[in-house]
Every structure is written in structure tokens, then in C-alpha cells.
Amino acid sequence: NQTLVDLGIILFSATVLFQLITLPVEFNASRRALAVLSTSGILSDTEVKKAGKVLKAAAMTYVAAVASTALQFLRLVLLANRRRD
């Protein structure tokens, strides 16, 4: 049913939008966490640098998730358009 396909695409687009909105929040949280770790004295300077790398890698998983979801969304739209033809 084409209506269900269209509804699925609309709901999936909401997922992509939510992930895009969440992306800057994650980068900001990682930046703030690193600032707290460096100013509180919990970690040494060497450990702060390593923690920064880990936090950056964690934030990049969100970037990969957005890219994956966006490509899946594009695939669904293309499949739906091919069905209409």
C-alpha cells in the first residue's frame, strides 16, 4: 500500500532530523566533559589528551549513524519512487 510506504518515509525522515539535531548536542557534551576532566584534576595532562581522543571517537559514532540513516532514507525514497513508476 503506497500510503503506508509514504507514512514510513515520513517517519524515517523524522529519525534523520532527530539525529541531525542531536549531533551538535553530542559534540558539545564531549567538549564540556573534557573541560571538566581537565580542570578538576581527575586526569593528568597526558590522560586528558587521550580522553579527548576517546570522546572525539565517541562523537564520531554519531556522525556515522547520521550518515548511515541518511543513506538508508535515500534508499527508501528511491525504492518508493521506482514503485510509483
C-alpha positions as CSV (number, residue, x, y, z in Angstrom):
1,N,0.0,0.0,0.0
2,Q,1.5,3.3,-1.1
3,T,0.1,5.2,1.8
4,L,2.0,3.0,4.3
5,V,5.2,3.4,2.3
6,D,4.7,7.2,2.3
7,L,4.0,7.2,6.1
8,G,7.1,5.1,6.7
9,I,9.2,7.5,4.7
10,I,7.8,10.5,6.7
11,L,8.5,8.8,10.0
12,F,12.0,7.8,8.9
13,S,12.7,11.4,7.9
14,A,11.8,12.4,11.4
15,T,14.5,10.0,12.6
16,V,17.1,11.6,10.3
17,L,16.1,15.0,11.5
18,F,16.3,14.0,15.2
19,Q,19.8,12.6,14.7
20,L,20.9,15.8,12.9
21,I,19.6,17.8,15.8
22,T,21.3,15.5,18.3
23,L,24.7,15.7,16.6
24,P,25.8,19.2,17.9
25,V,24.5,18.3,21.3
26,E,26.8,15.3,21.4
27,F,29.8,17.3,20.3
28,N,29.1,20.0,22.9
29,A,28.7,17.3,25.6
30,S,32.1,15.8,24.7
31,R,33.7,19.2,24.8
32,R,32.2,20.1,28.2
33,A,33.2,16.7,29.6
34,L,36.7,17.2,28.5
35,A,36.8,20.6,30.1
36,V,35.6,19.2,33.4
37,L,38.1,16.4,33.3
38,S,41.0,18.8,32.6
39,T,40.0,21.5,35.2
40,S,39.0,19.1,38.0
41,G,42.4,17.5,38.2
42,I,40.9,14.0,37.9
43,L,43.2,13.2,35.0
44,S,46.8,14.1,34.2
45,D,47.6,16.2,31.1
46,T,48.5,13.0,29.2
47,E,45.3,11.3,30.2
48,V,43.3,14.4,29.2
49,K,44.7,14.2,25.7
50,K,43.9,10.5,25.5
51,A,40.4,11.1,26.9
52,G,39.9,13.8,24.2
53,K,40.7,11.3,21.5
54,V,38.2,8.8,23.0
55,L,35.5,11.4,23.3
56,K,36.1,12.5,19.8
57,A,35.8,8.9,18.6
58,A,32.6,8.5,20.5
59,A,31.1,11.6,19.0
60,M,32.2,10.4,15.5
61,T,30.0,7.3,16.0
62,Y,27.0,9.7,15.9
63,V,28.3,11.1,12.6
64,A,28.5,7.6,11.2
65,A,25.0,6.9,12.5
66,V,23.6,10.0,10.8
67,A,25.3,9.2,7.5
68,S,24.0,5.6,7.7
69,T,20.5,6.7,8.4
70,A,20.5,9.4,5.7
71,L,21.7,6.9,3.1
72,Q,19.1,4.4,4.2
73,F,16.5,7.2,3.9
74,L,17.7,8.0,0.4
75,R,17.4,4.3,-0.5
76,L,13.8,4.1,0.8
77,V,12.8,7.2,-1.2
78,L,14.4,5.9,-4.4
79,L,12.7,2.5,-3.9
80,A,9.4,4.2,-3.3
81,N,9.8,6.4,-6.4
82,R,10.7,3.3,-8.5
83,R,7.5,1.6,-7.3
84,R,5.3,4.5,-8.4
85,D,6.7,4.3,-11.9
